[in-house]
Amino acid sequence: MKKKFAIAVIVALGVAPFAVGVTGASAAPTKKAAVLVCAGKTKPKAIKAIGTAYNSILNGSLGLTAEQKTEFLQYAGGKKINQAFRDKFFSEFAKNAAAAATVTIAINRVKCTGKKTADVDFDLVIGGTDSGLAPGNASAVLDGKVWKFSAITMCDMWALADTSTLENEPCLTILTSG
């Protein structure tokens, strides 16, 4: 029973809303945001931004909407959108939002694998207890100027509940196109 609940939560997180979007326009000129690559002087800030992306996607206690979360999910928001992936995310979020609200995340380690890529080791915490469930190959990608939870990691999380996810669209295209 606990495992079924944990899997439902994982699926919910896959669709749960992400990050807080920018609202309103500012009349004052703004400083152009720096790209936080995972190297050199910006590496610590990049690692923090990766943590923000992962928390935005997986931490149900933040109360973010699916739309807010898409800003931190590769191919669900921004300039490069895979509509089928985005639709699946919204569908899964709607089905599992209540379960996802009980989940938090513990990030154990972020390892930069390139200037625009990183591996993330994390634990899903359900109701205050480590669930023991998380995909083995979690990653983050820099998409423009925003660090995002990778689409491949989301597909891997959905596959924890349904292994055929990786053999079907939209995940099949995402996995085979790199």
The 8 nearest C-alpha neighbors of each residue, nearest first, counted from 0:
[[1, 3, 2, 4, 5, 6, 7, 8],
 [0, 2, 4, 3, 5, 6, 130, 7],
 [1, 3, 5, 4, 0, 6, 130, 7],
 [4, 2, 6, 0, 5, 1, 7, 160],
 [3, 5, 7, 1, 2, 6, 8, 0],
 [6, 4, 2, 8, 7, 3, 1, 9],
 [5, 7, 9, 3, 8, 160, 4, 2],
 [8, 6, 4, 10, 5, 9, 11, 3],
 [7, 9, 11, 99, 5, 98, 6, 10],
 [10, 8, 6, 12, 11, 7, 5, 156],
 [9, 11, 13, 7, 8, 157, 12, 6],
 [12, 10, 95, 8, 92, 99, 13, 9],
 [13, 11, 15, 9, 14, 57, 10, 99],
 [14, 12, 10, 11, 15, 153, 88, 9],
 [92, 13, 15, 88, 91, 89, 12, 11],
 [14, 16, 92, 12, 65, 13, 11, 96],
 [65, 68, 17, 15, 64, 63, 67, 66],
 [68, 18, 16, 56, 67, 55, 69, 71],
 [19, 17, 68, 67, 55, 70, 71, 20],
 [18, 20, 67, 21, 17, 68, 63, 70],
 [21, 19, 67, 18, 22, 70, 68, 66],
 [20, 22, 19, 23, 24, 67, 18, 70],
 [23, 21, 20, 24, 19, 25, 67, 18],
 [22, 24, 25, 21, 26, 20, 27, 19],
 [25, 23, 26, 22, 21, 27, 28, 29],
 [24, 26, 27, 23, 28, 29, 22, 21],
 [25, 27, 28, 24, 29, 23, 30, 22],
 [26, 28, 25, 29, 24, 30, 23, 31],
 [29, 27, 26, 30, 25, 31, 24, 32],
 [30, 28, 31, 27, 25, 32, 26, 24],
 [29, 31, 32, 28, 33, 27, 25, 34],
 [30, 32, 29, 33, 28, 34, 144, 35],
 [33, 31, 30, 34, 144, 29, 35, 145],
 [32, 34, 35, 31, 144, 30, 36, 41],
 [33, 35, 144, 36, 32, 143, 145, 41],
 [36, 34, 45, 41, 33, 44, 37, 144],
 [37, 35, 114, 38, 34, 115, 41, 45],
 [36, 38, 42, 114, 45, 111, 115, 41],
 [39, 37, 42, 36, 114, 41, 40, 111],
 [38, 40, 41, 42, 37, 36, 43, 114],
 [39, 41, 42, 38, 43, 44, 37, 36],
 [40, 42, 35, 44, 39, 43, 36, 45],
 [41, 43, 37, 38, 45, 44, 39, 40],
 [44, 42, 46, 45, 41, 47, 40, 37],
 [45, 43, 47, 41, 46, 42, 48, 35],
 [46, 44, 42, 48, 35, 47, 43, 37],
 [47, 45, 49, 43, 44, 48, 42, 50],
 [46, 48, 44, 50, 45, 49, 51, 43],
 [49, 47, 51, 45, 50, 46, 146, 44],
 [50, 48, 46, 52, 51, 47, 146, 45],
 [49, 51, 47, 53, 48, 52, 54, 46],
 [50, 52, 48, 54, 49, 53, 55, 47],
 [53, 51, 49, 55, 71, 50, 54, 147],
 [54, 52, 50, 56, 55, 51, 57, 148],
 [55, 53, 58, 51, 57, 56, 52, 50],
 [54, 56, 17, 18, 52, 53, 57, 51],
 [55, 57, 17, 53, 54, 68, 58, 52],
 [56, 58, 54, 12, 55, 53, 59, 104],
 [59, 57, 103, 54, 60, 102, 104, 61],
 [60, 58, 100, 99, 102, 61, 62, 57],
 [59, 61, 100, 62, 58, 101, 103, 102],
 [62, 60, 59, 63, 58, 55, 100, 54],
 [63, 61, 60, 59, 64, 100, 16, 58],
 [64, 62, 16, 61, 17, 67, 68, 18],
 [63, 65, 16, 67, 66, 68, 17, 62],
 [16, 66, 64, 15, 68, 67, 17, 89],
 [65, 67, 64, 69, 68, 16, 17, 70],
 [66, 68, 18, 17, 19, 64, 16, 65],
 [17, 16, 69, 67, 18, 65, 70, 66],
 [70, 68, 76, 72, 75, 17, 71, 66],
 [69, 71, 76, 68, 18, 72, 67, 17],
 [72, 70, 147, 52, 69, 68, 18, 17],
 [73, 71, 148, 69, 147, 75, 70, 149],
 [72, 74, 150, 149, 75, 147, 148, 71],
 [75, 73, 80, 81, 79, 76, 72, 150],
 [76, 74, 85, 69, 80, 72, 73, 81],
 [77, 75, 69, 70, 74, 80, 72, 73],
 [76, 78, 79, 70, 80, 75, 74, 69],
 [77, 79, 80, 76, 74, 143, 142, 75],
 [80, 78, 74, 77, 81, 76, 75, 73],
 [79, 81, 74, 75, 82, 76, 78, 77],
 [80, 82, 74, 84, 83, 85, 75, 79],
 [81, 83, 85, 84, 80, 86, 75, 74],
 [82, 84, 86, 85, 81, 169, 87, 168],
 [85, 83, 87, 169, 81, 82, 86, 88],
 [84, 86, 75, 82, 88, 83, 87, 81],
 [85, 87, 83, 89, 88, 84, 82, 90],
 [88, 86, 90, 84, 89, 85, 91, 83],
 [87, 89, 14, 85, 91, 86, 90, 13],
 [90, 88, 92, 86, 14, 87, 91, 93],
 [89, 91, 87, 93, 92, 88, 86, 94],
 [92, 90, 14, 94, 88, 93, 89, 11],
 [14, 91, 93, 15, 11, 89, 95, 96],
 [92, 94, 90, 91, 95, 96, 89, 14],
 [95, 93, 91, 92, 96, 90, 11, 97],
 [94, 96, 11, 92, 98, 97, 93, 91],
 [95, 97, 99, 92, 98, 11, 93, 94],
 [98, 96, 100, 99, 95, 101, 11, 94],
 [99, 97, 8, 100, 95, 96, 101, 11],
 [100, 98, 8, 96, 59, 11, 101, 102],
 [99, 101, 59, 60, 97, 98, 102, 96],
 [102, 100, 99, 126, 125, 98, 59, 60],
 [103, 101, 125, 59, 99, 124, 100, 58],
 [104, 102, 58, 124, 59, 123, 125, 57],
 [105, 103, 123, 124, 122, 58, 106, 57],
 [104, 106, 122, 121, 107, 123, 124, 103],
 [107, 105, 121, 108, 120, 104, 122, 50],
 [108, 106, 121, 120, 105, 109, 122, 119],
 [107, 109, 120, 106, 119, 110, 121, 118],
 [110, 108, 119, 118, 120, 111, 46, 117],
 [111, 109, 118, 117, 112, 108, 119, 46],
 [110, 112, 117, 113, 37, 116, 118, 109],
 [113, 111, 117, 116, 110, 118, 114, 115],
 [114, 112, 116, 115, 111, 37, 117, 38],
 [113, 115, 37, 36, 38, 116, 111, 112],
 [114, 116, 141, 113, 140, 36, 37, 117],
 [117, 115, 140, 113, 112, 139, 114, 111],
 [116, 118, 111, 112, 139, 110, 138, 119],
 [119, 117, 138, 110, 109, 137, 139, 111],
 [118, 120, 109, 137, 138, 108, 121, 117],
 [121, 119, 108, 107, 106, 109, 137, 118],
 [122, 120, 106, 107, 105, 119, 123, 104],
 [121, 123, 105, 104, 124, 133, 129, 106],
 [124, 122, 104, 130, 129, 103, 125, 132],
 [123, 125, 129, 103, 128, 104, 102, 130],
 [126, 124, 102, 128, 127, 101, 130, 129],
 [125, 127, 101, 128, 102, 124, 103, 129],
 [126, 128, 125, 124, 129, 103, 102, 101],
 [129, 127, 124, 125, 126, 130, 123, 131],
 [130, 128, 124, 131, 123, 125, 122, 127],
 [131, 129, 132, 124, 123, 125, 128, 5],
 [130, 132, 129, 133, 122, 123, 124, 128],
 [133, 131, 130, 123, 134, 122, 5, 129],
 [132, 134, 122, 135, 123, 131, 156, 121],
 [135, 133, 136, 156, 155, 137, 132, 152],
 [134, 136, 137, 133, 120, 155, 152, 132],
 [137, 135, 134, 138, 152, 118, 119, 120],
 [138, 136, 152, 119, 118, 134, 135, 120],
 [139, 137, 118, 119, 117, 149, 152, 136],
 [138, 140, 148, 149, 117, 147, 116, 118],
 [141, 139, 116, 147, 146, 115, 149, 142],
 [140, 142, 146, 115, 145, 143, 147, 116],
 [143, 141, 145, 144, 140, 146, 147, 73],
 [142, 144, 145, 141, 34, 146, 78, 77],
 [143, 145, 34, 142, 141, 146, 35, 33],
 [146, 144, 142, 141, 143, 147, 71, 34],
 [147, 145, 141, 49, 140, 142, 48, 52],
 [148, 146, 71, 72, 140, 139, 52, 73],
 [147, 149, 139, 72, 53, 52, 71, 73],
 [150, 148, 139, 73, 152, 151, 138, 147],
 [149, 151, 153, 73, 152, 154, 148, 74],
 [150, 152, 154, 149, 153, 155, 174, 173],
 [153, 151, 155, 137, 149, 150, 154, 138],
 [154, 152, 156, 150, 155, 151, 13, 157],
 [153, 155, 151, 157, 156, 152, 170, 158],
 [156, 154, 158, 152, 153, 157, 134, 151],
 [157, 155, 153, 158, 159, 154, 134, 152],
 [156, 158, 154, 159, 10, 155, 160, 153],
 [157, 159, 162, 161, 155, 160, 156, 164],
 [160, 158, 156, 157, 161, 162, 155, 6],
 [159, 161, 158, 6, 157, 162, 10, 7],
 [162, 160, 158, 163, 159, 164, 157, 165],
 [161, 163, 158, 164, 159, 165, 160, 157],
 [162, 164, 166, 165, 161, 167, 158, 160],
 [165, 163, 158, 162, 167, 166, 161, 170],
 [164, 166, 170, 163, 171, 167, 158, 162],
 [167, 165, 163, 171, 164, 168, 170, 162],
 [168, 166, 171, 164, 165, 170, 169, 163],
 [169, 167, 170, 171, 172, 166, 164, 83],
 [168, 170, 84, 171, 83, 172, 167, 173],
 [171, 169, 168, 173, 165, 172, 154, 174],
 [170, 172, 168, 167, 174, 166, 165, 173],
 [173, 171, 175, 170, 174, 169, 176, 168],
 [172, 174, 170, 176, 171, 175, 177, 169],
 [175, 173, 171, 172, 177, 176, 170, 151],
 [176, 174, 172, 177, 173, 171, 170, 151],
 [175, 177, 173, 174, 172, 171, 170, 151],
 [176, 175, 174, 173, 172, 151, 150, 171]]
